[in-house]
Amino acid sequence: QARASQAGLQWPLVSPELRIDKGRRELELWAEGRRLATYRVGLGAAPGQDKVREGDHRTPVGRFYVCSRNRASAFHLFLGISYPHREAAERGLATGLITRAQHRAILEALDQKRMPPQFTRLGGLVGLHGGGAGSDWTWGCIALANADIEELWEACPLGTAIEVRN
């Protein structure tokens, strides 16, 4: 809230956005065209590559939204992102990683801004969480310091836009 008032913005934020640059290991919180904060992040153990399948330890690249919130996460707080997204579903169908029914279920969930199916061979349960940003240690998630995920928890409701770039 303090960052919003310092920037002259109302709380709760109107249409907050998260922008993650994997190469710089940074997450930026934006609202109303203004950057409010920059946070250090840790990524999956294969940080320079896009997520392809379950267990590859890669952080996905693309456009997502916050699709779940878990206050009881083993990693402090957890904001789930809408992976698999449309591109992953198309790739997964083309390569035989998922069935037509799974593909259809993913696209339906995305069209309705719900959580897409999480337990396919594409992987799932990817999100932003606490536990520390000092290294690339996650299985594909975006890790932050606990104090930082607490700020994002307050600022980012379900549906918050997320962009992850390499």
Secondary structure, 3 states (H helix, E strand, C coil): CHHHHHCCCCCCCCCCEEEEECCCCEEEEEECCEEEEEEECECECCCCCCCCCCCCCCCCCEEEEEEEEECCCCCCCEEEECCCCHHHHHHHHHHCCCCHHHHHHHHHHHHCCCCCCCCCCCCCCCEEECCCCCCCCECCCEECCHHHHHHHHHHCCCCCEEEEEC
